[in-house]
Amino acid sequence: MRRWLKPVLIALALLLVAAGLWIWFAFLRVFFVKPGHGGAHLHLTAKALAGSRQGESGFIDSQGPLARLDKPIRLAKLGATTVVFADINNHAIRSMDLEGRVHTLAGGPDKAGYQDGPAETARFKSPHGVAVRADGAIAVAEVGNNTIRLLMPRGNGGYEVMTLAGSGGRSGMQDGPAATARFSSPHAVLWGPAGELFVADIGNARVRRIQNGQVSTVAGDGHRGLQDGFPGRLSWPMDLCLDDQGTLWIADCGTLTLRTWRPETGLGTPFPGLQMAMPHGISSRGEQVLVAEMNGQRILAFDRRNGQVSTLYGNGQRGFGEGELNRPAALLADGDRLWVADLYNHRILALALPTGGLTKRD
């Protein structure tokens, strides 16, 4: 017995080491990467629009510091001075204007679950991504139910909730008709110029597309890694944005870098060697790609032509004071304004962007 026991134990030890290394590189490493050089710091001013001054979570529709949020994430422009956001732990889709007035469009902490129908009775489970179509329809990437939902405006006000793709509570990977398609923890959605809806499907390490009732994969082969071309490889595609040249930018949290996708070239890595501490949110403004660096507690700007980086806000310290953030999760560039979802501080901030471009101040 002793003769065969030793090689068995060695084999088990090797398997455990291999499994540990795989888990480290595939899942855990991203949480321990230190922030890199942030370039010139612009020291922009941030204004807290909604959420408790003490960082308390909750669920209250009100204004400014009286409003309560619970892990707000992802932002999309809903009107000239209004954004819509997903409130994860409140299982709700909510809106907020520049005066900090928060209004719940659908869902709530007492409505966790899965139910279509009028917004007043609809149920969501851990919504993460939101995107607004030109006609006012709001797409939602719903992690808890592994579905893509749609809030359709009603003629008399309010919304009707329907399932656009996937089946409530059923995760997996399947392209094809929207009703039978499967997703795994979809984190972000983005409407394209032709009415298509792009989905960051983090659990499947893919970017998917919903168009004309069909779901297809546009990037990623399902294996986690960094590989350009067709279909290429992604690892934790977390958020999406389009620049003014029609390039799709991807915050690839698992590879700690920014990726691009174009239909004629597939996946690309514009800044080889760039490494961030968990790029989690992404937006575009002119020649700049803006990134919420979650573990770096910073908002960064990259010149998409040369990769030059600058820091817009955040001193790298996790906290609630001036210049501090607590896991910034998403952002939205809107003209000369930048909305920021400060996830663990349960608040939304607004930064005034310089009109002359993102250049270093004297």
C-alpha angles and dihedrals in degrees: 000000000000092000095061096034095069097054090044091054091047091050091049091049091051091049091051091049091048091048091048092051091048092050091047096051096036100044120356105044094072091064094058103044112119120230115264129222110309097201121219114359114226094191094214119191119251127204121199106227102178137007138062118307087227095050094251118162125224145116116268129138103217140106133290115322091001092064118089127211132176113212103331111202138174122018133212132181111256100171142346093291102011136084132192120219140181114243102204106195093037089054087224144127109222140173134216134189132207091270089060095250109155121203129179114229098182141347131020142193090280091051102059109147140061123299134135125206134073113008090239092066102024119118132213134183119213099329112198113169132048133182130175122219123213091259092055097259112146119215117204129200103212115198098184095054098030090230142119110233130191130213107205117196114244120222093238094046132276127061142278114220122218137164111253098183138355131029122271113265096000116114127188143099120282133137124199133069111020094237093058098034118114131214134185117217098327107204107182142019132198131184114229128214094262095051094265120138119224118207128200099217100191098177091055094040089233144113109229132193130214114202133152092354094306131109120213138168116246100174138018132039095227095260116108115242146085114282128142129214129037119013090343126177134275133181119208100343097203110173141005140210138168123226125212090266092060095253116145111225121203128199097217102195095180094057091038092230146086121270132190134207131199125172092236098047106023121211121002138179106218097185109038111197094024111133128182133183097254110322100215109161131035138186137164132232120173109300091349132091111202122208135193103217100204101193093034091058088223144113110226134191123207125195100230091211097060109002095246108163133212132174116238099182141352132067094220093257122120109231149088102265133097110309092007129118134181109219102322104215109180144005141189126205110214112174107293092348131083119200115205129194106213096199107194094034087058093225143107121230134195123213123196108229119211112257093220095059134273102302132143116275120226 
